[in-house]
Amino acid sequence: MPREGYQEQLESLREDVLYMSEVVLGRLRQGLEALEYKDEDLAWEVIDGDDEINQMYLDLEQECIDLLALQQPVASDLRFIAASFKIITDLERIADLATNLGDYTLDAHRDLVPDVDVQEIGAATIEMTERAMDAYADEDPDACLAIAESDDDIDDLCETASATVVRDLIEREFEIDSDQEIEDVMADVSRLLLTIRDLERVGDHAVNIAARTLYMVENDDELIY
């Protein structure tokens, strides 16, 4: 294949990865919205849409394999393809976490701990992932390092939220008249803690994307762990 066509394939891969990120983050926003408004129809839309993300992942995986097998890239091109493959893996896992939000919506019973702002945490992780994808698109190593540093802020938000859930459960007096109500309360506490954990994992995947981008651009594995 002429070099011009090869470069077009590389650019097409970049565009496809960026498109996948847009679809995945759209699903994550829908999952958060479904959770906030207890919208079961929207929750099912997120859950049912996971097959589309999985197929997108498989198609891009094949695209990466074809480039590796047929073009035998070296140096920076090889790092770009390898990084793109790792990034779509992180995006697919973020989509799985969005699906979890849909499941939590279907399982929700009540708003037990109103002081926990899950939407704030969700917005922060979405913004962080968007910055990571921008760094990938622009090949910006400085942005990659900044994203890794901002992960501490996400961790702090999640730690505070989890502590609030537990403290509120201990301090609050519930008027519970049956074993079923006890089970419902514990299910809601568990769901909320799982939601916080999953959003924290979205932030971790954003750092992974930044780490792979830094390696792609500068052959620097500082952020890979």
C-alpha positions, 0 to 999 in steps of 0.5 A: 500500500502506498505511504499516502494510503497508510497515513490515511489509515492511521488518521482514520483510526484516530478519528474512529477512536475519537468517535467511540469516545463521544458515543461512550461519554454520551452513554455515561451522561445518559446513565447519570441522567437516568439515575438522577431522574429514576428514568427506567426507559433511559436506563434500558436505552443505556443497557441495550446500547452496550452491544453497539459499543462492544461491536464498535470495540471489536471493529476498532480492534480489528482495525488495529490488528490489520495495521499491525499485521499488514503494515508492520509499523515501527517507532512512533506509528507502532506506539500510536496503534498500540496506544489506540488499542489500549485506549479503546479498551478503556473506553469499552470499560467506561461503557460497561460502567455506564451500563452499571448506572442503568442497572442501578437505576432499575434497582433504586428504591429511594434517595437515602442520602441526599447530601451525596452529589453523584452528578457532581462526581459524574460530571468531573469524571466526564470532563476528565475523560474529555480532556484525556481524549483531547490530549490524544487527539492533539498529542499533548504530553503536558495535558496528559500529566495534568490529567494524571494529577487531577485524578487526586481530586476525583479520588477525594470527591469519591472518598468524601461521598463514601464517608458521607453515605456511611456516616449518614447510615450510622447517624440517621434514625430510620422508621423501619417496620419490616425485614423487607424495608431493611433489605431495601435500605441496605440495597440503596446504600450498596447501590450508592456506594457502587455508583461512587466506586464506578465513577471513580473507576471512570477517572482511573480509565481517563488516567490510563488514556492519558498514560497511553497518550504520553507514551505514544507521543514521547515514548515516556512510560511514566504514567503507565502502571 
